[in-house]
Amino acid sequence: MITLFYLSINALFFIFLSALVIRARLKNQVPLGDGGNKVVLKAIRIHGNAANTFKINQTMSQNSLKPGIYLANIMANGQTSRIVFTVK
């Protein structure tokens, strides 16, 4: 139960950081890269550092995922997305 709580907090924070990057890109009209803009670069780096430090697969369980192909369903705002990923 506690693991699920921390996993959800990390996921929500990661989504929040993603929204900050999107907002910075839209505000400064930078579709790709950082466009030489320090604000966009800072938002990208914060989001990237969070992606490197959040260990979602280790948070979910102490065991690593076995090698194979996995399908993850994500639901938000009444819509469903599917992500296929492989573990080697």
Secondary structure as UniProt FT lines:
FT   HELIX           2..28
FT   TURN            35..36
FT   HELIX           38..53
FT   HELIX           56..60
FT   STRAND          68..76
FT   TURN            77..78
FT   STRAND          79..87
//
